[in-house]
């Protein structure tokens, strides 16, 4: 479960960096990359939530 938490943080950091570059350089590519990173963070959050529920059922 720790891995999922770190991956969520990683994807959010990447998305904020891409959004920062988008506003600085106004490049559409950075906006697309930020969207992909936010989607990755959402997927990792779902994986973390499912793993947390499975761990709670085991205990």
Residue pairs with C-beta under 8 A, 6 or more apart in sequence:
1 48
1 51
1 52
1 55
4 44
4 45
4 47
4 48
4 51
5 48
7 40
7 44
8 41
8 44
8 45
8 48
11 37
11 38
11 40
11 41
11 44
12 37
12 38
12 41
14 33
14 34
14 37
14 40
15 34
15 35
15 37
15 38
15 41
16 34
18 30
18 31
18 33
18 34
18 37
19 30
19 31
19 34
21 27
21 30
22 28
22 30
22 31
22 34
